[in-house]
C-alpha cells in the first residue's frame, strides 16, 4: 500500500489473524454492511505500519496452531509500536495469560467470535 489517504482510513475494516477458513467464513457471513475483513496469518506480511494502522481492530485466534500469537502481539506492539485493539478469541488460561502479558486487550470464548465481531464493528463504526 502506498500512502494512506483519508478515504482509505475511513474504510471500515478489521484484521482477522487466523488460518481457520470456517471461522473466517462464519465471520464474513455475519459481517455488518460496509465492513471488510482482511485475513492474514502474519501481520508482518502486510505492508507494514500504515497498512495495519488503517484497520479498526484485530481478532487474533489463540487456538490456531499455525500462528504464534505472542509473536503477532509482539510485532504489533513492540516492533510497529501500534495501539490497535487486539481482541483474542479462544485459547486456554495459560495462552490468555501469556497474551495478556504481551499486551493483548481482551479475551473471548471462540463460540462468541461472531457476537464479539459484531459488537466491535458497531463500536468502531465511526
C-alpha positions in Angstrom: 0.0 0.0 0.0 1.2 3.5 -0.8 0.5 6.5 1.3 -2.7 6.1 3.3 -5.5 8.5 2.2 -8.3 10.0 4.2 -10.7 7.8 2.2 -8.7 4.6 2.9 -8.5 5.5 6.6 -12.3 5.9 6.7 -12.9 2.4 5.3 -14.4 0.1 7.9 -12.2 -3.0 8.2 -10.5 -5.2 10.7 -7.8 -7.8 10.7 -8.5 -11.5 11.3 -5.3 -13.3 12.2 -6.3 -16.9 11.7 -5.8 -19.7 9.2 -9.2 -21.2 10.1 -11.3 -20.9 6.9 -14.5 -22.0 8.7 -14.1 -19.2 11.3 -13.4 -16.6 8.5 -16.5 -17.9 6.6 -18.7 -17.6 9.7 -17.5 -14.1 10.4 -17.9 -13.0 6.7 -21.5 -14.3 6.7 -22.4 -12.1 9.6 -20.2 -9.1 8.6 -22.1 -5.8 9.0 -22.8 -3.8 5.9 -19.8 -1.6 4.8 -17.3 -3.6 6.7 -14.4 -5.7 5.3 -12.2 -8.4 6.8 -8.5 -8.6 6.0 -7.4 -12.1 6.6 -3.8 -12.9 7.4 -1.7 -15.4 9.4 1.1 -13.0 9.8 0.6 -9.2 10.2 4.2 -8.7 9.2 3.3 -9.9 5.7 1.1 -6.9 5.3 2.5 -3.6 4.0 3.8 -2.5 7.4 2.7 0.1 9.9 0.5 2.2 7.6 -1.5 -0.9 6.4 -2.1 -2.3 9.8 -3.0 1.1 11.3 -5.9 1.5 8.8 -7.7 -1.4 10.4 -10.0 -0.6 13.3 -9.2 -3.7 15.4 -7.7 -7.1 15.2 -9.2 -10.5 16.0 -6.5 -12.9 17.0 -7.2 -16.7 17.0 -5.3 -18.1 20.0 -6.4 -21.7 19.1 -4.7 -21.6 15.7 -1.7 -24.0 15.7 -0.3 -22.2 12.6 0.0 -18.9 14.3 2.5 -17.7 17.0 0.0 -15.4 18.8 2.7 -14.0 21.1 4.8 -13.1 18.1 1.9 -11.4 16.4 1.2 -9.3 19.5 4.9 -8.5 19.9 5.2 -7.5 16.2 2.2 -5.1 16.5 3.0 -3.7 20.0 6.8 -3.6 20.1 8.1 -3.7 16.6 5.5 -1.5 14.9 4.5 0.4 18.1 0.8 0.3 17.3 -2.0 0.6 19.7 -4.6 -1.1 17.5 -7.1 -3.1 19.7 -6.2 -6.8 19.8 -9.1 -9.0 20.8 -8.2 -12.6 21.3 -10.6 -15.5 20.7 -10.2 -19.0 22.1 -7.1 -20.2 24.0 -6.8 -21.7 27.4 -5.9 -19.9 30.6 -2.2 -20.1 30.1 -2.4 -18.8 26.5 -4.6 -15.9 27.6 -2.3 -15.1 30.5 0.7 -15.0 28.1 -1.2 -12.9 25.6 -2.3 -10.5 28.4 1.3 -10.1 29.5 2.3 -9.4 25.8 -0.3 -6.6 25.8 -3.4 -8.1 24.1 -6.5 -6.2 25.1 -9.5 -8.5 25.7 -10.3 -12.2 25.6 -13.4 -14.1 24.4 -14.5 -17.7 24.0 -14.3 -18.9 20.4 -18.1 -19.6 20.4 -18.6 -15.8 20.8 -16.5 -14.8 17.8 -19.4 -13.6 15.7 -21.0 -11.7 18.6 -17.7 -10.1 19.5 -17.0 -9.1 15.9 -20.4 -7.5 15.5 -20.1 -5.8 18.9 -16.8 -4.2 18.0 -17.8 -3.4 14.4 -20.7 -1.4 15.9 -18.4 0.3 18.5 -15.8 1.2 15.9 -18.3 2.3 13.3 -17.2 6.0 13.2 
